[in-house]
Amino acid sequence: MSDLAKEKAARLLKKRGSVSSLGSHEVRAKETVGKTKDSISTVSYIDEPGHHDDNPRPAVQMENTYQLGPVKRFPVLTVNNILKDVLTSYLQEEKYEAELCRQMTKTISEVIKARVKELMIPRYKIIVQINIGQLSEQNMRIGSRCLWDPVNDTFSSHAFKNSSLFAVASVYAVYFDHIFVLEICA
């Protein structure tokens, strides 16, 4: 490594507020004369805000939307149809196998989430939950609790059953209101 490159690297690391192993690198380079591979390891840290960057970025000003409710309501019936379609198409002919069902829950939840996001419903956070179990001589109750606004937030759910398994898919649509999040954090 040339002296000019070492000086430039040292200036950059000093500018960023980093600790470098340039000194140890010089010793290793002398010891390993036949090798051509050079490496510099760095550890970055932030000391005081604003002192590690010479060019401070301008603060981004966010404008208030004054929007307290959704412009477009969450389409529960459309999402119910999506749930029914996806569960039927993926599980109609399947037999219960624990490992297969574990993978199917991940796949089905990703497909449902993608199909719901295609509806382009602004300012809603989408949560998808899938439960698949073996159908035998047992009963099961599935429950959930959420902290939400009953006016704007909603959910959609569908239960599927074939000869060897059952599945319950739930989609929760939580309206994202930035002011509400700040009040919780404060």
C-alpha positions as CSV (number, residue, x, y, z in Angstrom):
1,M,0.0,0.0,0.0
2,S,1.5,3.3,-1.0
3,D,2.1,6.1,1.5
4,L,-0.4,8.3,-0.4
5,A,-3.2,5.7,-0.1
6,K,-2.4,5.1,3.6
7,E,-2.6,8.9,4.3
8,K,-5.9,9.1,2.4
9,A,-7.3,6.1,4.3
10,A,-6.2,7.6,7.6
11,R,-7.9,10.9,6.8
12,L,-11.1,9.2,5.8
13,L,-11.1,7.1,8.9
14,K,-10.3,10.1,11.1
15,K,-13.1,12.1,9.4
16,R,-15.6,9.3,10.0
17,G,-14.6,8.8,13.6
18,S,-13.2,5.4,13.1
19,V,-10.3,3.4,14.6
20,S,-8.1,1.7,12.1
21,S,-5.5,-1.0,12.2
22,L,-3.2,0.8,9.8
23,G,-0.2,0.6,12.1
24,S,-0.6,-3.2,12.5
25,H,-1.1,-3.5,8.8
26,E,2.3,-1.9,8.1
27,V,4.0,-4.5,10.3
28,R,2.1,-7.4,8.7
29,A,2.9,-6.2,5.2
30,K,6.7,-6.3,6.1
31,E,6.4,-9.7,7.6
32,T,4.5,-11.3,4.6
33,V,6.7,-10.1,1.7
34,G,5.5,-12.7,-0.8
35,K,1.8,-12.0,-0.4
36,T,0.0,-9.3,-2.4
37,K,-3.3,-9.2,-0.6
38,D,-3.8,-6.1,1.6
39,S,-6.5,-5.6,4.2
40,I,-7.5,-2.8,6.5
41,S,-9.9,-3.5,9.3
42,T,-11.9,-0.6,10.8
43,V,-14.1,-0.1,13.8
44,S,-16.6,2.7,13.5
45,Y,-18.0,4.7,16.4
46,I,-20.2,7.7,17.0
47,D,-19.0,10.0,19.7
48,E,-21.2,13.1,19.9
49,P,-24.0,13.8,17.5
50,G,-23.0,16.2,14.7
51,H,-19.2,16.1,15.4
52,H,-18.4,13.1,13.2
53,D,-19.7,14.5,10.0
54,D,-18.3,17.6,8.3
55,N,-21.3,18.0,6.0
56,P,-24.5,17.9,8.2
57,R,-27.6,16.9,6.3
58,P,-30.5,19.3,6.3
59,A,-33.4,18.3,8.6
60,V,-36.4,16.9,6.7
61,Q,-39.5,18.8,7.4
62,M,-42.6,16.6,7.5
63,E,-45.9,18.3,6.8
64,N,-49.0,17.4,8.8
65,T,-51.7,15.7,6.8
66,Y,-54.5,16.4,9.3
67,Q,-56.0,13.1,8.2
68,L,-57.5,11.3,11.2
69,G,-59.2,8.5,9.4
70,P,-58.7,6.4,6.3
71,V,-59.7,7.7,2.9
72,K,-60.5,4.2,1.7
73,R,-61.9,1.6,4.1
74,F,-60.4,-1.8,4.3
75,P,-62.4,-4.2,2.0
76,V,-63.2,-7.0,4.4
77,L,-65.3,-9.0,1.9
78,T,-62.6,-8.8,-0.8
79,V,-60.0,-10.1,1.7
80,N,-62.4,-12.9,2.8
81,N,-62.5,-14.0,-0.9
82,I,-58.7,-13.9,-1.1
83,L,-58.4,-16.0,2.1
84,K,-60.9,-18.6,0.8
85,D,-59.2,-18.7,-2.6
86,V,-55.7,-19.1,-1.3
87,L,-56.5,-21.7,1.4
88,T,-58.5,-23.8,-1.0
89,S,-55.9,-23.7,-3.8
90,Y,-53.0,-24.6,-1.5
91,L,-54.6,-27.1,0.9
92,Q,-57.5,-28.8,-1.0
93,E,-55.5,-32.0,-1.8
94,E,-52.9,-31.9,1.0
95,K,-52.6,-34.5,3.8
96,Y,-51.4,-33.4,7.2
97,E,-47.6,-33.7,7.7
98,A,-46.1,-31.6,10.4
99,E,-43.0,-30.4,8.5
100,L,-44.9,-29.8,5.3
101,C,-47.5,-27.7,7.1
102,R,-44.9,-25.7,8.8
103,Q,-43.5,-24.7,5.4
104,M,-47.0,-24.2,4.1
105,T,-47.9,-21.6,6.8
106,K,-45.0,-19.5,5.7
107,T,-45.8,-19.8,2.0
108,I,-49.5,-19.2,2.5
109,S,-49.0,-16.2,4.7
110,E,-46.6,-14.6,2.2
111,V,-49.1,-15.2,-0.7
112,I,-52.0,-13.7,1.3
113,K,-50.0,-10.7,2.4
114,A,-48.9,-10.1,-1.2
115,R,-52.4,-10.4,-2.6
116,V,-53.8,-8.0,0.1
117,K,-51.1,-5.5,-0.6
118,E,-52.0,-5.6,-4.3
119,L,-55.3,-4.0,-3.3
120,M,-53.3,-0.8,-2.6
121,I,-55.1,0.3,0.6
122,P,-53.1,3.3,1.9
123,R,-52.0,3.7,5.5
124,Y,-52.9,0.2,6.7
125,K,-50.5,-2.2,8.3
126,I,-51.2,-5.7,7.3
127,I,-50.7,-8.7,9.7
128,V,-51.3,-12.2,8.5
129,Q,-51.6,-15.2,10.8
130,I,-52.0,-18.8,9.6
131,N,-52.8,-21.8,11.8
132,I,-52.7,-25.3,10.3
133,G,-53.4,-28.4,12.4
134,Q,-54.2,-32.1,12.1
135,L,-57.9,-33.0,11.9
136,S,-58.7,-35.7,14.4
137,E,-61.0,-36.2,17.4
138,Q,-60.2,-32.9,19.2
139,N,-61.5,-29.4,19.6
140,M,-59.5,-26.2,19.3
141,R,-60.2,-22.5,20.0
142,I,-58.0,-19.8,18.5
143,G,-58.1,-16.4,20.0
144,S,-56.3,-13.1,19.6
145,R,-56.1,-9.8,21.4
146,C,-55.1,-6.5,19.9
147,L,-54.9,-2.9,21.0
148,W,-56.6,-1.0,18.2
149,D,-59.1,1.6,17.2
150,P,-62.4,-0.1,16.6
151,V,-63.5,2.7,14.2
152,N,-60.7,2.3,11.7
153,D,-59.0,-1.1,12.4
154,T,-60.5,-4.4,11.3
155,F,-59.8,-8.0,10.5
156,S,-60.8,-10.7,8.2
157,S,-60.8,-14.5,8.9
158,H,-61.5,-17.7,7.1
159,A,-61.5,-21.4,8.3
160,F,-60.7,-24.2,5.9
161,K,-61.1,-28.0,6.5
162,N,-60.4,-31.1,4.4
163,S,-60.2,-34.8,5.3
164,S,-56.9,-34.6,7.3
165,L,-56.2,-31.0,8.3
166,F,-57.8,-27.7,9.2
167,A,-56.5,-24.2,8.7
168,V,-57.5,-20.8,10.0
169,A,-56.2,-17.7,8.3
170,S,-56.6,-14.2,9.8
171,V,-55.7,-10.8,8.3
172,Y,-55.5,-7.9,10.7
173,A,-55.7,-4.4,9.1
174,V,-54.4,-1.7,11.5
175,Y,-54.7,1.9,10.4
176,F,-51.4,3.6,10.7
177,D,-51.8,7.0,12.3
178,H,-48.4,8.7,13.0
179,I,-49.8,10.8,15.8
180,F,-51.2,7.8,17.6
181,V,-47.8,6.0,17.5
182,L,-46.1,9.1,18.9
183,E,-48.6,9.3,21.8
184,I,-47.8,5.7,22.8
185,C,-44.1,6.2,22.7
186,A,-44.1,9.5,24.7
